[in-house]
Amino acid sequence: MCVLVLPAVIFFIMPGISPENFLFLYKLLFWTGVVGGLAIFLISYLGYYAGMSRLKRSIPVRFNRQRREVCFTLTDTQETVFVPWESLMAWVVEARGVTQYGVQQQYGMGIGYAHPETGKWLKLEFMSAGLPLAISNWEALRAYMEYEVHSLYEIQDPHLPRGKDDPPWEGVHTLRNARRRMRERRAKGEVGPIFAFFWYAYHVIELWNLPGYLTEWEAKRLMKSRPKLRPVEVEEWSKPLPEEQWAKPSEELVRVSAEVRRLREENPHRSIEEIFADAYRRQGVVA
């Protein structure tokens, strides 16, 4: 494409250019593009390789609702720390900055616990697209640990292109589900032929299923490497327990949770932050 477009651009900018100058300028721009493209590719690949290497060495935080504990594993020492669920801290971060494009906002969600011996923070933090989504991430964890939800499918947005038995990552199935949903909307008359044409054109430009295959290949590589990193005590800790041995929530948590639900029912439009603050104050609990 560049071989065809580049001469046209040169003649458009400099219509009276001589053949010698044209050839020199063409070679200069062509090899500049080749070298620049290779440099950008190399830099991008090095960043990707560094990120993948870091992910391969990291051990995910594990949640065990039968024991009501959370397991952190230190990457450098492979030490495992089992944190009581009700001792875990969660936070949402909001940051604002001014650039030449205007005011930008960033959000993040984190969970963590201070190591009882070293005082070092064991934490997991990640960026979020918005404040409600950051809070929702914590709510999904909380609901799972309290047996309110049992699978990822139960809390998925019904408008997302994800099936009930799909894996948690995006892949080829994502495009297939999106295509099926687009065809259903086309059959119902919600979208017209122009929308369908540009939908297909957009995904053809994205190389159709190739990004999905690459994502699945990457996810499988991580899944193969990570089980080898899990310490033996983590594997033992992760085994299911008989129901009579399941840990129970504390009386304080049960009492505060009941108060939160009562206040929520009284005024569903009240902000969740105010509801929790009011519930803590009424029950005499210090956060």
C-alpha positions, 0 to 999 in steps of 0.5 A: 500500500505504501509503495502505491500511496507514497509516489502519489503523495510526492507528486501531489505535494511537489508536482514539478519534481524532477525524476532524479529528485523524485527517486531520491525522495522516494527512497528516503521516505521509504527507508525512513518508514521501514526503519521507523516501523521496525523500531516501533515494532521492536520497542512495542515487542520489548514492552510486551515481553517485559509485561508478559515476563512479569505476569508469568512470575506473578501469582494471582491473589486467591479468595477462599470463601469457605475459609473466609480468607484471602491468599497473597503470595510474595513474588520475590520470596514466595512467602504466602500470607493468609489474610482473614477476609474481614481484615482485608482493606479495600480502597478506590482512588480518584486522580485528576490532572490537567493537560493540553487536552483539558482535565483528565480523570483516572480511577483505580481500585485496590485491596490489601493488608499490612503484613503483621510482622514486617508491616509491608503492604500486600496489595493488588491495585488496578486501573478502572474506567470509572468510579462506579466500575471501581466500586463494582469490582469490590462489590463483585468480590464481596458478593462472591465471598458472602455467597450472594453470587456464584459465577462470573456469568451472574454479574455480567452486563446482559448487553456484553457479547459473552455467553454463559460458558465462555472463558473469562478472557476475550477471544474468538468467542467474543467476536462470534457472540458479537456477530450473533448479537448484531444479526439478531438486532438486524433481524429485529430491525434495530439496525439497518444494512448500513450499520451491518456493512460498517460493522463487517468492514471494521472487523475486516480492518481488524483482521477478523478473528486474528486478535481473538486467536492471539488473545487466547494463545496469550491466555493459555501461555499464562495458564500453563506457567502460573500453576507451576508457581503455586506453593504447596501450602496454597494448593492445600489451602485451596482444597474444598472443606466439608460444609460443617467446617466452613467459616462463619461471618462475625456477629459484627459483620452480620449486624452491620450488613443487616443495617445496610440492607435496611437503610437501602430498602428505606431509600434506594436512591441514597448514595451507597457511601452515605448508607455505609457511613450511617450503618457504621455510626448506628452500630457503633463500628469504627471502620 
